[in-house]
Structure formats: C-alpha cells, structure tokens
C-alpha cells in the first residue's frame, strides 16, 4: 500500500550529497506530512533524521547542540 511505501521512504531517508541541512530537514518534513499516520515515535524519527545526515553534517549538528543530537528531547 501507499502507506507502507511512505514509511519505507521515511525509514530509508538520506541527506542528498549536495543539499544543506536546512534543505534536508524540509525534505524530511515533507515526507512526514505525506504520511501523517506513520506510527513512528518521535525518538525513532529523530534517530532516522540523524542517521540520514552525511559525515560532514553530523559533527556540525552535534557541535551546535553542544553534545549529541540524539540525546536531545523531541
């Protein structure tokens, strides 16, 4: 079904090589809006977004939040 496909797209989401963090975030939010009934917890979504970031963006995000992004509350 379409819902299963959207859940897969959310779970397998990745930052595109030439896209900045804010563009990646906007694209991720659009995926979530497409499937409002995804039944994923906030923690799972945060981990999915963090895993999606490339090796250049992850350390920048961690530095900005003053620790680990995944340790933040949603």
Predicted model as a PDB file, atoms N, CA, C, CB and O in Angstrom, pLDDT in the B-factor column:
MODEL        1                                                                  
ATOM      1  N   UNK A   1       0.835  -1.192   0.000  1.00 80.00           N  
ATOM      2  CA  UNK A   1       0.000   0.000   0.000  1.00 80.00           C  
ATOM      3  C   UNK A   1       0.873   1.247   0.000  1.00 80.00           C  
ATOM      4  CB  UNK A   1      -0.946   0.003   1.213  1.00 80.00           C  
ATOM      5  O   UNK A   1       2.081   1.184   0.231  1.00 80.00           O  
ATOM      6  N   UNK A   2       0.254   2.338  -0.255  1.00 85.00           N  
ATOM      7  CA  UNK A   2       0.983   3.617  -0.304  1.00 85.00           C  
ATOM      8  C   UNK A   2       1.587   3.971   1.055  1.00 85.00           C  
ATOM      9  CB  UNK A   2       0.047   4.747  -0.766  1.00 85.00           C  
ATOM     10  O   UNK A   2       2.693   4.507   1.134  1.00 85.00           O  
ATOM     11  N   UNK A   3       0.843   3.662   2.130  1.00 84.00           N  
ATOM     12  CA  UNK A   3       1.340   3.963   3.477  1.00 84.00           C  
ATOM     13  C   UNK A   3       2.629   3.211   3.778  1.00 84.00           C  
ATOM     14  CB  UNK A   3       0.282   3.615   4.524  1.00 84.00           C  
ATOM     15  O   UNK A   3       3.545   3.771   4.381  1.00 84.00           O  
ATOM     16  N   UNK A   4       2.710   1.978   3.375  1.00 88.00           N  
ATOM     17  CA  UNK A   4       3.922   1.180   3.581  1.00 88.00           C  
ATOM     18  C   UNK A   4       5.081   1.783   2.795  1.00 88.00           C  
ATOM     19  CB  UNK A   4       3.691  -0.295   3.159  1.00 88.00           C  
ATOM     20  O   UNK A   4       6.201   1.854   3.300  1.00 88.00           O  
ATOM     21  N   UNK A   5       4.826   2.209   1.588  1.00 91.00           N  
ATOM     22  CA  UNK A   5       5.870   2.839   0.773  1.00 91.00           C  
ATOM     23  C   UNK A   5       6.364   4.123   1.435  1.00 91.00           C  
ATOM     24  CB  UNK A   5       5.343   3.139  -0.646  1.00 91.00           C  
ATOM     25  O   UNK A   5       7.571   4.365   1.473  1.00 91.00           O  
ATOM     26  N   UNK A   6       5.457   4.950   1.955  1.00 90.00           N  
ATOM     27  CA  UNK A   6       5.861   6.194   2.617  1.00 90.00           C  
ATOM     28  C   UNK A   6       6.664   5.909   3.879  1.00 90.00           C  
ATOM     29  CB  UNK A   6       4.632   7.042   2.959  1.00 90.00           C  
ATOM     30  O   UNK A   6       7.644   6.599   4.158  1.00 90.00           O  
ATOM     31  N   UNK A   7       6.257   4.899   4.644  1.00 92.00           N  
ATOM     32  CA  UNK A   7       7.027   4.528   5.845  1.00 92.00           C  
ATOM     33  C   UNK A   7       8.439   4.089   5.465  1.00 92.00           C  
ATOM     34  CB  UNK A   7       6.311   3.396   6.625  1.00 92.00           C  
ATOM     35  O   UNK A   7       9.404   4.438   6.145  1.00 92.00           O  
ATOM     36  N   UNK A   8       8.557   3.333   4.394  1.00 94.00           N  
ATOM     37  CA  UNK A   8       9.880   2.915   3.912  1.00 94.00           C  
ATOM     38  C   UNK A   8      10.712   4.123   3.496  1.00 94.00           C  
ATOM     39  CB  UNK A   8       9.740   1.939   2.729  1.00 94.00           C  
ATOM     40  O   UNK A   8      11.908   4.186   3.779  1.00 94.00           O  
ATOM     41  N   UNK A   9      10.078   5.079   2.826  1.00 94.00           N  
ATOM     42  CA  UNK A   9      10.793   6.286   2.405  1.00 94.00           C  
ATOM     43  C   UNK A   9      11.285   7.072   3.612  1.00 94.00           C  
ATOM     44  CB  UNK A   9       9.892   7.169   1.533  1.00 94.00           C  
ATOM     45  O   UNK A   9      12.387   7.620   3.586  1.00 94.00           O  
ATOM     46  N   UNK A  10      10.487   7.133   4.662  1.00 95.00           N  
ATOM     47  CA  UNK A  10      10.910   7.817   5.889  1.00 95.00           C  
ATOM     48  C   UNK A  10      12.053   7.047   6.542  1.00 95.00           C  
ATOM     49  CB  UNK A  10       9.722   7.966   6.878  1.00 95.00           C  
ATOM     50  O   UNK A  10      13.069   7.637   6.909  1.00 95.00           O  
ATOM     51  N   UNK A  11      11.894   5.748   6.689  1.00 95.00           N  
ATOM     52  CA  UNK A  11      12.915   4.924   7.347  1.00 95.00           C  
ATOM     53  C   UNK A  11      14.238   4.905   6.599  1.00 95.00           C  
ATOM     54  CB  UNK A  11      12.413   3.515   7.502  1.00 95.00           C  
ATOM     55  O   UNK A  11      15.298   4.814   7.219  1.00 95.00           O  
ATOM     56  N   UNK A  12      14.189   4.989   5.273  1.00 96.00           N  
ATOM     57  CA  UNK A  12      15.399   4.930   4.455  1.00 96.00           C  
ATOM     58  C   UNK A  12      15.850   6.297   3.972  1.00 96.00           C  
ATOM     59  CB  UNK A  12      15.175   4.031   3.271  1.00 96.00           C  
ATOM     60  O   UNK A  12      16.650   6.395   3.042  1.00 96.00           O  
ATOM     61  N   UNK A  13      15.346   7.345   4.592  1.00 97.00           N  
ATOM     62  CA  UNK A  13      15.660   8.718   4.196  1.00 97.00           C  
ATOM     63  C   UNK A  13      17.163   8.982   4.324  1.00 97.00           C  
ATOM     64  CB  UNK A  13      14.862   9.725   5.058  1.00 97.00           C  
ATOM     65  O   UNK A  13      17.800   8.521   5.271  1.00 97.00           O  
ATOM     66  N   UNK A  14      17.728   9.727   3.365  1.00 97.00           N  
ATOM     67  CA  UNK A  14      19.144  10.106   3.385  1.00 97.00           C  
ATOM     68  C   UNK A  14      19.315  11.535   2.911  1.00 97.00           C  
ATOM     69  CB  UNK A  14      19.978   9.155   2.511  1.00 97.00           C  
ATOM     70  O   UNK A  14      18.563  12.023   2.067  1.00 97.00           O  
ATOM     71  N   UNK A  15      20.318  12.198   3.469  1.00 98.00           N  
ATOM     72  CA  UNK A  15      20.672  13.529   3.008  1.00 98.00           C  
ATOM     73  C   UNK A  15      21.305  13.402   1.632  1.00 98.00           C  
ATOM     74  CB  UNK A  15      21.632  14.241   4.006  1.00 98.00           C  
ATOM     75  O   UNK A  15      22.194  12.576   1.424  1.00 98.00           O  
ATOM     76  N   UNK A  16      20.847  14.215   0.702  1.00 96.00           N  
ATOM     77  CA  UNK A  16      21.431  14.194  -0.635  1.00 96.00           C  
ATOM     78  C   UNK A  16      22.795  14.865  -0.593  1.00 96.00           C  
ATOM     79  CB  UNK A  16      20.504  14.895  -1.661  1.00 96.00           C  
ATOM     80  O   UNK A  16      22.981  15.819   0.162  1.00 96.00           O  
ATOM     81  N   UNK A  17      23.754  14.391  -1.383  1.00 93.00           N  
ATOM     82  CA  UNK A  17      25.138  14.870  -1.289  1.00 93.00           C  
ATOM     83  C   UNK A  17      25.310  16.382  -1.427  1.00 93.00           C  
ATOM     84  CB  UNK A  17      25.954  14.204  -2.332  1.00 93.00           C  
ATOM     85  O   UNK A  17      26.178  16.964  -0.776  1.00 93.00           O  
ATOM     86  N   UNK A  18      24.517  17.008  -2.245  1.00 93.00           N  
ATOM     87  CA  UNK A  18      24.714  18.442  -2.495  1.00 93.00           C  
ATOM     88  C   UNK A  18      23.761  19.322  -1.700  1.00 93.00           C  
ATOM     89  CB  UNK A  18      24.549  18.733  -3.964  1.00 93.00           C  
ATOM     90  O   UNK A  18      23.721  20.533  -1.920  1.00 93.00           O  
ATOM     91  N   UNK A  19      23.000  18.750  -0.787  1.00 96.00           N  
ATOM     92  CA  UNK A  19      21.991  19.517  -0.058  1.00 96.00           C  
ATOM     93  C   UNK A  19      22.460  19.888   1.343  1.00 96.00           C  
ATOM     94  CB  UNK A  19      20.695  18.729   0.026  1.00 96.00           C  
ATOM     95  O   UNK A  19      23.122  19.108   2.027  1.00 96.00           O  
ATOM     96  N   UNK A  20      22.103  21.089   1.746  1.00 95.00           N  
ATOM     97  CA  UNK A  20      22.435  21.588   3.076  1.00 95.00           C  
ATOM     98  C   UNK A  20      21.461  21.007   4.106  1.00 95.00           C  
ATOM     99  CB  UNK A  20      22.400  23.138   3.104  1.00 95.00           C  
ATOM    100  O   UNK A  20      20.446  20.406   3.754  1.00 95.00           O  
ATOM    101  N   UNK A  21      21.792  21.198   5.369  1.00 94.00           N  
ATOM    102  CA  UNK A  21      20.970  20.669   6.450  1.00 94.00           C  
ATOM    103  C   UNK A  21      19.536  21.186   6.369  1.00 94.00           C  
ATOM    104  CB  UNK A  21      21.579  21.032   7.796  1.00 94.00           C  
ATOM    105  O   UNK A  21      18.591  20.406   6.493  1.00 94.00           O  
ATOM    106  N   UNK A  22      19.364  22.489   6.162  1.00 95.00           N  
ATOM    107  CA  UNK A  22      18.001  23.029   6.148  1.00 95.00           C  
ATOM    108  C   UNK A  22      17.173  22.450   5.004  1.00 95.00           C  
ATOM    109  CB  UNK A  22      18.040  24.551   6.037  1.00 95.00           C  
ATOM    110  O   UNK A  22      15.965  22.264   5.149  1.00 95.00           O  
ATOM    111  N   UNK A  23      17.807  22.167   3.878  1.00 97.00           N  
ATOM    112  CA  UNK A  23      17.096  21.549   2.750  1.00 97.00           C  
ATOM    113  C   UNK A  23      16.723  20.096   3.083  1.00 97.00           C  
ATOM    114  CB  UNK A  23      17.968  21.600   1.461  1.00 97.00           C  
ATOM    115  O   UNK A  23      15.647  19.621   2.721  1.00 97.00           O  
ATOM    116  N   UNK A  24      17.618  19.415   3.767  1.00 97.00           N  
ATOM    117  CA  UNK A  24      17.363  18.035   4.179  1.00 97.00           C  
ATOM    118  C   UNK A  24      16.208  17.995   5.167  1.00 97.00           C  
ATOM    119  CB  UNK A  24      18.627  17.403   4.801  1.00 97.00           C  
ATOM    120  O   UNK A  24      15.328  17.140   5.066  1.00 97.00           O  
ATOM    121  N   UNK A  25      16.210  18.923   6.127  1.00 95.00           N  
ATOM    122  CA  UNK A  25      15.137  18.991   7.113  1.00 95.00           C  
ATOM    123  C   UNK A  25      13.791  19.243   6.435  1.00 95.00           C  
ATOM    124  CB  UNK A  25      15.428  20.090   8.144  1.00 95.00           C  
ATOM    125  O   UNK A  25      12.800  18.595   6.771  1.00 95.00           O  
ATOM    126  N   UNK A  26      13.746  20.174   5.489  1.00 97.00           N  
ATOM    127  CA  UNK A  26      12.494  20.474   4.781  1.00 97.00           C  
ATOM    128  C   UNK A  26      11.994  19.249   4.008  1.00 97.00           C  
ATOM    129  CB  UNK A  26      12.693  21.664   3.815  1.00 97.00           C  
ATOM    130  O   UNK A  26      10.796  18.965   3.995  1.00 97.00           O  
ATOM    131  N   UNK A  27      12.897  18.543   3.380  1.00 97.00           N  
ATOM    132  CA  UNK A  27      12.522  17.339   2.620  1.00 97.00           C  
ATOM    133  C   UNK A  27      12.001  16.249   3.563  1.00 97.00           C  
ATOM    134  CB  UNK A  27      13.734  16.809   1.806  1.00 97.00           C  
ATOM    135  O   UNK A  27      11.045  15.544   3.239  1.00 97.00           O  
ATOM    136  N   UNK A  28      12.641  16.117   4.734  1.00 96.00           N  
ATOM    137  CA  UNK A  28      12.200  15.145   5.732  1.00 96.00           C  
ATOM    138  C   UNK A  28      10.793  15.487   6.229  1.00 96.00           C  
ATOM    139  CB  UNK A  28      13.189  15.097   6.916  1.00 96.00           C  
ATOM    140  O   UNK A  28       9.947  14.601   6.351  1.00 96.00           O  
ATOM    141  N   UNK A  29      10.542  16.762   6.515  1.00 95.00           N  
ATOM    142  CA  UNK A  29       9.222  17.183   6.972  1.00 95.00           C  
ATOM    143  C   UNK A  29       8.155  16.893   5.918  1.00 95.00           C  
ATOM    144  CB  UNK A  29       9.230  18.675   7.318  1.00 95.00           C  
ATOM    145  O   UNK A  29       7.040  16.496   6.259  1.00 95.00           O  
ATOM    146  N   UNK A  30       8.485  17.086   4.651  1.00 95.00           N  
ATOM    147  CA  UNK A  30       7.528  16.784   3.578  1.00 95.00           C  
ATOM    148  C   UNK A  30       7.174  15.304   3.557  1.00 95.00           C  
ATOM    149  CB  UNK A  30       8.096  17.203   2.217  1.00 95.00           C  
ATOM    150  O   UNK A  30       6.022  14.935   3.330  1.00 95.00           O  
ATOM    151  N   UNK A  31       8.167  14.466   3.795  1.00 94.00           N  
ATOM    152  CA  UNK A  31       7.904  13.015   3.861  1.00 94.00           C  
ATOM    153  C   UNK A  31       6.947  12.701   5.008  1.00 94.00           C  
ATOM    154  CB  UNK A  31       9.229  12.222   4.040  1.00 94.00           C  
ATOM    155  O   UNK A  31       6.047  11.875   4.858  1.00 94.00           O  
ATOM    156  N   UNK A  32       7.139  13.356   6.152  1.00 93.00           N  
ATOM    157  CA  UNK A  32       6.273  13.113   7.297  1.00 93.00           C  
ATOM    158  C   UNK A  32       4.851  13.603   7.034  1.00 93.00           C  
ATOM    159  CB  UNK A  32       6.840  13.791   8.539  1.00 93.00           C  
ATOM    160  O   UNK A  32       3.886  12.970   7.461  1.00 93.00           O  
ATOM    161  N   UNK A  33       4.724  14.709   6.344  1.00 92.00           N  
ATOM    162  CA  UNK A  33       3.406  15.248   6.017  1.00 92.00           C  
ATOM    163  C   UNK A  33       2.680  14.330   5.034  1.00 92.00           C  
ATOM    164  CB  UNK A  33       3.532  16.666   5.429  1.00 92.00           C  
ATOM    165  O   UNK A  33       1.459  14.190   5.103  1.00 92.00           O  
ATOM    166  N   UNK A  34       3.418  13.713   4.131  1.00 89.00           N  
ATOM    167  CA  UNK A  34       2.810  12.788   3.174  1.00 89.00           C  
ATOM    168  C   UNK A  34       2.171  11.605   3.880  1.00 89.00           C  
ATOM    169  CB  UNK A  34       3.850  12.295   2.175  1.00 89.00           C  
ATOM    170  O   UNK A  34       1.172  11.055   3.415  1.00 89.00           O  
ATOM    171  N   UNK A  35       2.744  11.225   4.985  1.00 87.00           N  
ATOM    172  CA  UNK A  35       2.248  10.045   5.707  1.00 87.00           C  
ATOM    173  C   UNK A  35       2.056  10.410   7.182  1.00 87.00           C  
ATOM    174  CB  UNK A  35       3.238   8.832   5.557  1.00 87.00           C  
ATOM    175  O   UNK A  35       2.852  10.022   8.038  1.00 87.00           O  
ATOM    176  N   UNK A  36       0.997  11.154   7.460  1.00 84.00           N  
ATOM    177  CA  UNK A  36       0.739  11.599   8.827  1.00 84.00           C  
ATOM    178  C   UNK A  36       0.503  10.440   9.784  1.00 84.00           C  
ATOM    179  CB  UNK A  36      -0.451  12.522   8.850  1.00 84.00           C  
ATOM    180  O   UNK A  36       0.732  10.570  10.986  1.00 84.00           O  
ATOM    181  N   UNK A  37       0.054   9.327   9.268  1.00 85.00           N  
ATOM    182  CA  UNK A  37      -0.245   8.168  10.098  1.00 85.00           C  
ATOM    183  C   UNK A  37       0.886   7.136  10.006  1.00 85.00           C  
ATOM    184  CB  UNK A  37      -1.588   7.537   9.677  1.00 85.00           C  
ATOM    185  O   UNK A  37       0.636   5.955   9.765  1.00 85.00           O  
ATOM    186  N   UNK A  38       2.123   7.588  10.197  1.00 87.00           N  
ATOM    187  CA  UNK A  38       3.281   6.698  10.049  1.00 87.00           C  
ATOM    188  C   UNK A  38       3.520   5.829  11.270  1.00 87.00           C  
ATOM    189  CB  UNK A  38       4.518   7.508   9.768  1.00 87.00           C  
ATOM    190  O   UNK A  38       4.240   4.834  11.182  1.00 87.00           O  
ATOM    191  N   UNK A  39       2.934   6.179  12.409  1.00 88.00           N  
ATOM    192  CA  UNK A  39       3.054   5.402  13.653  1.00 88.00           C  
ATOM    193  C   UNK A  39       4.491   5.227  14.122  1.00 88.00           C  
ATOM    194  CB  UNK A  39       2.430   4.046  13.468  1.00 88.00           C  
ATOM    195  O   UNK A  39       4.823   4.207  14.727  1.00 88.00           O  
ATOM    196  N   UNK A  40       5.340   6.196  13.855  1.00 91.00           N  
ATOM    197  CA  UNK A  40       6.722   6.161  14.341  1.00 91.00           C  
ATOM    198  C   UNK A  40       6.836   7.111  15.526  1.00 91.00           C  
ATOM    199  CB  UNK A  40       7.740   6.548  13.210  1.00 91.00           C  
ATOM    200  O   UNK A  40       6.258   8.197  15.513  1.00 91.00           O  
ATOM    201  N   UNK A  41       7.578   6.704  16.544  1.00 92.00           N  
ATOM    202  CA  UNK A  41       7.748   7.556  17.717  1.00 92.00           C  
ATOM    203  C   UNK A  41       8.652   8.734  17.373  1.00 92.00           C  
ATOM    204  CB  UNK A  41       8.333   6.749  18.902  1.00 92.00           C  
ATOM    205  O   UNK A  41       9.403   8.700  16.397  1.00 92.00           O  
ATOM    206  N   UNK A  42       8.563   9.769  18.189  1.00 89.00           N  
ATOM    207  CA  UNK A  42       9.422  10.938  17.993  1.00 89.00           C  
ATOM    208  C   UNK A  42      10.897  10.554  18.075  1.00 89.00           C  
ATOM    209  CB  UNK A  42       9.100  12.018  19.036  1.00 89.00           C  
ATOM    210  O   UNK A  42      11.720  11.051  17.305  1.00 89.00           O  
ATOM    211  N   UNK A  43      11.219   9.676  19.002  1.00 89.00           N  
ATOM    212  CA  UNK A  43      12.606   9.227  19.146  1.00 89.00           C  
ATOM    213  C   UNK A  43      13.074   8.517  17.875  1.00 89.00           C  
ATOM    214  CB  UNK A  43      12.749   8.289  20.367  1.00 89.00           C  
ATOM    215  O   UNK A  43      14.186   8.752  17.399  1.00 89.00           O  
ATOM    216  N   UNK A  44      12.231   7.659  17.335  1.00 91.00           N  
ATOM    217  CA  UNK A  44      12.575   6.954  16.098  1.00 91.00           C  
ATOM    218  C   UNK A  44      12.790   7.955  14.954  1.00 91.00           C  
ATOM    219  CB  UNK A  44      11.462   5.937  15.724  1.00 91.00           C  
ATOM    220  O   UNK A  44      13.715   7.793  14.157  1.00 91.00           O  
ATOM    221  N   UNK A  45      11.954   8.970  14.872  1.00 93.00           N  
ATOM    222  CA  UNK A  45      12.100   9.979  13.815  1.00 93.00           C  
ATOM    223  C   UNK A  45      13.392  10.766  13.981  1.00 93.00           C  
ATOM    224  CB  UNK A  45      10.903  10.937  13.818  1.00 93.00           C  
ATOM    225  O   UNK A  45      14.078  11.048  12.998  1.00 93.00           O  
ATOM    226  N   UNK A  46      13.731  11.125  15.225  1.00 92.00           N  
ATOM    227  CA  UNK A  46      14.991  11.842  15.461  1.00 92.00           C  
ATOM    228  C   UNK A  46      16.185  10.987  15.052  1.00 92.00           C  
ATOM    229  CB  UNK A  46      15.115  12.246  16.944  1.00 92.00           C  
ATOM    230  O   UNK A  46      17.109  11.472  14.399  1.00 92.00           O  
ATOM    231  N   UNK A  47      16.163   9.723  15.434  1.00 93.00           N  
ATOM    232  CA  UNK A  47      17.260   8.823  15.077  1.00 93.00           C  
ATOM    233  C   UNK A  47      17.337   8.632  13.569  1.00 93.00           C  
ATOM    234  CB  UNK A  47      17.090   7.469  15.771  1.00 93.00           C  
ATOM    235  O   UNK A  47      18.430   8.563  13.007  1.00 93.00           O  
ATOM    236  N   UNK A  48      16.193   8.547  12.917  1.00 95.00           N  
ATOM    237  CA  UNK A  48      16.163   8.389  11.461  1.00 95.00           C  
ATOM    238  C   UNK A  48      16.773   9.611  10.780  1.00 95.00           C  
ATOM    239  CB  UNK A  48      14.716   8.169  10.967  1.00 95.00           C  
ATOM    240  O   UNK A  48      17.579   9.482   9.859  1.00 95.00           O  
ATOM    241  N   UNK A  49      16.382  10.794  11.242  1.00 94.00           N  
ATOM    242  CA  UNK A  49      16.936  12.016  10.652  1.00 94.00           C  
ATOM    243  C   UNK A  49      18.443  12.089  10.883  1.00 94.00           C  
ATOM    244  CB  UNK A  49      16.246  13.262  11.242  1.00 94.00           C  
ATOM    245  O   UNK A  49      19.191  12.415   9.961  1.00 94.00           O  
ATOM    246  N   UNK A  50      18.893  11.795  12.085  1.00 94.00           N  
ATOM    247  CA  UNK A  50      20.324  11.862  12.384  1.00 94.00           C  
ATOM    248  C   UNK A  50      21.113  10.853  11.546  1.00 94.00           C  
ATOM    249  CB  UNK A  50      20.569  11.610  13.880  1.00 94.00           C  
ATOM    250  O   UNK A  50      22.170  11.181  11.007  1.00 94.00           O  
ATOM    251  N   UNK A  51      20.601   9.638  11.439  1.00 95.00           N  
ATOM    252  CA  UNK A  51      21.257   8.611  10.615  1.00 95.00           C  
ATOM    253  C   UNK A  51      21.328   9.033   9.152  1.00 95.00           C  
ATOM    254  CB  UNK A  51      20.512   7.273  10.733  1.00 95.00           C  
ATOM    255  O   UNK A  51      22.242   8.639   8.427  1.00 95.00           O  
ATOM    256  N   UNK A  52      20.363   9.833   8.726  1.00 97.00           N  
ATOM    257  CA  UNK A  52      20.290  10.262   7.330  1.00 97.00           C  
ATOM    258  C   UNK A  52      21.360  11.291   6.976  1.00 97.00           C  
ATOM    259  CB  UNK A  52      18.922  10.834   7.041  1.00 97.00           C  
ATOM    260  O   UNK A  52      21.694  11.464   5.804  1.00 97.00           O  
ATOM    261  N   UNK A  53      21.893  11.969   7.978  1.00 97.00           N  
ATOM    262  CA  UNK A  53      22.866  13.033   7.715  1.00 97.00           C  
ATOM    263  C   UNK A  53      24.197  12.455   7.262  1.00 97.00           C  
ATOM    264  CB  UNK A  53      23.069  13.898   8.962  1.00 97.00           C  
ATOM    265  O   UNK A  53      24.591  11.361   7.667  1.00 97.00           O  
ATOM    266  N   UNK A  54      24.879  13.212   6.416  1.00 96.00           N  
ATOM    267  CA  UNK A  54      26.172  12.743   5.918  1.00 96.00           C  
ATOM    268  C   UNK A  54      27.270  12.993   6.954  1.00 96.00           C  
ATOM    269  CB  UNK A  54      26.523  13.440   4.588  1.00 96.00           C  
ATOM    270  O   UNK A  54      27.027  13.626   7.982  1.00 96.00           O  
ATOM    271  N   UNK A  55      28.450  12.504   6.685  1.00 94.00           N  
ATOM    272  CA  UNK A  55      29.561  12.558   7.641  1.00 94.00           C  
ATOM    273  C   UNK A  55      30.077  13.967   7.890  1.00 94.00           C  
ATOM    274  CB  UNK A  55      30.689  11.702   7.153  1.00 94.00           C  
ATOM    275  O   UNK A  55      30.774  14.198   8.878  1.00 94.00           O  
ATOM    276  N   UNK A  56      29.754  14.902   7.027  1.00 94.00           N  
ATOM    277  CA  UNK A  56      30.147  16.298   7.230  1.00 94.00           C  
ATOM    278  C   UNK A  56      29.123  17.004   8.125  1.00 94.00           C  
ATOM    279  CB  UNK A  56      30.281  17.035   5.867  1.00 94.00           C  
ATOM    280  O   UNK A  56      29.493  17.801   8.987  1.00 94.00           O  
ATOM    281  N   UNK A  57      27.861  16.716   7.920  1.00 95.00           N  
ATOM    282  CA  UNK A  57      26.790  17.405   8.642  1.00 95.00           C  
ATOM    283  C   UNK A  57      26.640  16.932  10.079  1.00 95.00           C  
ATOM    284  CB  UNK A  57      25.487  17.219   7.919  1.00 95.00           C  
ATOM    285  O   UNK A  57      26.368  17.743  10.964  1.00 95.00           O  
ATOM    286  N   UNK A  58      26.811  15.637  10.332  1.00 94.00           N  
ATOM    287  CA  UNK A  58      26.612  15.104  11.690  1.00 94.00           C  
ATOM    288  C   UNK A  58      27.463  15.820  12.740  1.00 94.00           C  
ATOM    289  CB  UNK A  58      26.932  13.620  11.712  1.00 94.00           C  
ATOM    290  O   UNK A  58      26.919  16.240  13.761  1.00 94.00           O  
ATOM    291  N   UNK A  59      28.772  15.978  12.537  1.00 94.00           N  
ATOM    292  CA  UNK A  59      29.572  16.663  13.567  1.00 94.00           C  
ATOM    293  C   UNK A  59      29.165  18.124  13.757  1.00 94.00           C  
ATOM    294  CB  UNK A  59      31.048  16.594  13.205  1.00 94.00           C  
ATOM    295  O   UNK A  59      29.260  18.659  14.862  1.00 94.00           O  
ATOM    296  N   UNK A  60      28.717  18.761  12.693  1.00 93.00           N  
ATOM    297  CA  UNK A  60      28.273  20.151  12.807  1.00 93.00           C  
ATOM    298  C   UNK A  60      27.024  20.226  13.680  1.00 93.00           C  
ATOM    299  CB  UNK A  60      27.994  20.756  11.406  1.00 93.00           C  
ATOM    300  O   UNK A  60      26.920  21.089  14.552  1.00 93.00           O  
ATOM    301  N   UNK A  61      26.091  19.333  13.447  1.00 93.00           N  
ATOM    302  CA  UNK A  61      24.855  19.291  14.236  1.00 93.00           C  
ATOM    303  C   UNK A  61      25.185  19.005  15.704  1.00 93.00           C  
ATOM    304  CB  UNK A  61      23.879  18.213  13.676  1.00 93.00           C  
ATOM    305  O   UNK A  61      24.661  19.672  16.596  1.00 93.00           O  
ATOM    306  N   UNK A  62      26.037  18.033  15.956  1.00 93.00           N  
ATOM    307  CA  UNK A  62      26.415  17.708  17.332  1.00 93.00           C  
ATOM    308  C   UNK A  62      27.085  18.898  18.017  1.00 93.00           C  
ATOM    309  CB  UNK A  62      27.352  16.493  17.354  1.00 93.00           C  
ATOM    310  O   UNK A  62      26.837  19.157  19.195  1.00 93.00           O  
ATOM    311  N   UNK A  63      27.920  19.611  17.295  1.00 93.00           N  
ATOM    312  CA  UNK A  63      28.605  20.775  17.849  1.00 93.00           C  
ATOM    313  C   UNK A  63      27.613  21.887  18.184  1.00 93.00           C  
ATOM    314  CB  UNK A  63      29.661  21.290  16.866  1.00 93.00           C  
ATOM    315  O   UNK A  63      27.722  22.522  19.232  1.00 93.00           O  
ATOM    316  N   UNK A  64      26.667  22.117  17.313  1.00 92.00           N  
ATOM    317  CA  UNK A  64      25.678  23.175  17.524  1.00 92.00           C  
ATOM    318  C   UNK A  64      24.821  22.890  18.759  1.00 92.00           C  
ATOM    319  CB  UNK A  64      24.782  23.324  16.282  1.00 92.00           C  
ATOM    320  O   UNK A  64      24.510  23.808  19.518  1.00 92.00           O  
ATOM    321  N   UNK A  65      24.440  21.636  18.967  1.00 90.00           N  
ATOM    322  CA  UNK A  65      23.590  21.297  20.111  1.00 90.00           C  
ATOM    323  C   UNK A  65      24.403  21.097  21.392  1.00 90.00           C  
ATOM    324  CB  UNK A  65      22.787  20.036  19.808  1.00 90.00           C  
ATOM    325  O   UNK A  65      23.831  20.890  22.462  1.00 90.00           O  
ATOM    326  N   UNK A  66      25.728  21.158  21.290  1.00 90.00           N  
ATOM    327  CA  UNK A  66      26.567  21.033  22.475  1.00 90.00           C  
ATOM    328  C   UNK A  66      26.645  19.634  23.027  1.00 90.00           C  
ATOM    329  CB  UNK A  66      26.076  21.935  23.528  1.00 90.00           C  
ATOM    330  O   UNK A  66      26.730  19.448  24.241  1.00 90.00           O  
ATOM    331  N   UNK A  67      26.618  18.650  22.160  1.00 88.00           N  
ATOM    332  CA  UNK A  67      26.664  17.252  22.561  1.00 88.00           C  
ATOM    333  C   UNK A  67      26.183  16.393  21.436  1.00 88.00           C  
ATOM    334  CB  UNK A  67      25.833  17.004  23.813  1.00 88.00           C  
ATOM    335  O   UNK A  67      26.514  16.639  20.277  1.00 88.00           O  
ATOM    336  N   UNK A  68      25.414  15.398  21.752  1.00 86.00           N  
ATOM    337  CA  UNK A  68      24.888  14.505  20.741  1.00 86.00           C  
ATOM    338  C   UNK A  68      23.440  14.867  20.414  1.00 86.00           C  
ATOM    339  CB  UNK A  68      24.988  13.050  21.207  1.00 86.00           C  
ATOM    340  O   UNK A  68      22.614  15.018  21.314  1.00 86.00           O  
ATOM    341  N   UNK A  69      23.148  15.002  19.163  1.00 86.00           N  
ATOM    342  CA  UNK A  69      21.796  15.336  18.698  1.00 86.00           C  
ATOM    343  C   UNK A  69      20.767  14.333  19.202  1.00 86.00           C  
ATOM    344  CB  UNK A  69      21.757  15.392  17.170  1.00 86.00           C  
ATOM    345  O   UNK A  69      19.669  14.720  19.603  1.00 86.00           O  
ATOM    346  N   UNK A  70      21.111  13.054  19.186  1.00 80.00           N  
ATOM    347  CA  UNK A  70      20.136  12.024  19.589  1.00 80.00           C  
ATOM    348  C   UNK A  70      19.874  12.012  21.092  1.00 80.00           C  
ATOM    349  CB  UNK A  70      20.622  10.653  19.156  1.00 80.00           C  
ATOM    350  O   UNK A  70      18.949  11.333  21.537  1.00 80.00           O  
ATOM    351  N   UNK A  71      20.655  12.737  21.883  1.00 83.00           N  
ATOM    352  CA  UNK A  71      20.405  12.830  23.315  1.00 83.00           C  
ATOM    353  C   UNK A  71      19.396  13.922  23.659  1.00 83.00           C  
ATOM    354  CB  UNK A  71      21.702  13.086  24.046  1.00 83.00           C  
ATOM    355  O   UNK A  71      18.973  14.041  24.809  1.00 83.00           O  
ATOM    356  N   UNK A  72      19.011  14.719  22.663  1.00 82.00           N  
ATOM    357  CA  UNK A  72      18.032  15.780  22.884  1.00 82.00           C  
ATOM    358  C   UNK A  72      16.624  15.203  22.975  1.00 82.00           C  
ATOM    359  CB  UNK A  72      18.105  16.825  21.761  1.00 82.00           C  
ATOM    360  O   UNK A  72      16.351  14.109  22.482  1.00 82.00           O  
ATOM    361  N   UNK A  73      15.749  15.953  23.608  1.00 76.00           N  
ATOM    362  CA  UNK A  73      14.340  15.554  23.596  1.00 76.00           C  
ATOM    363  C   UNK A  73      13.701  16.128  22.333  1.00 76.00           C  
ATOM    364  CB  UNK A  73      13.589  16.051  24.893  1.00 76.00           C  
ATOM    365  O   UNK A  73      14.163  17.132  21.790  1.00 76.00           O  
ATOM    366  N   UNK A  74      12.644  15.485  21.879  1.00 68.00           N  
ATOM    367  CA  UNK A  74      11.990  15.903  20.640  1.00 68.00           C  
ATOM    368  C   UNK A  74      11.373  17.272  20.837  1.00 68.00           C  
ATOM    369  CB  UNK A  74      10.916  14.881  20.202  1.00 68.00           C  
ATOM    370  O   UNK A  74      10.769  17.815  19.912  1.00 68.00           O  
TER     371      UNK A  74                                                      
ENDMDL                                                                          
END                                                                             
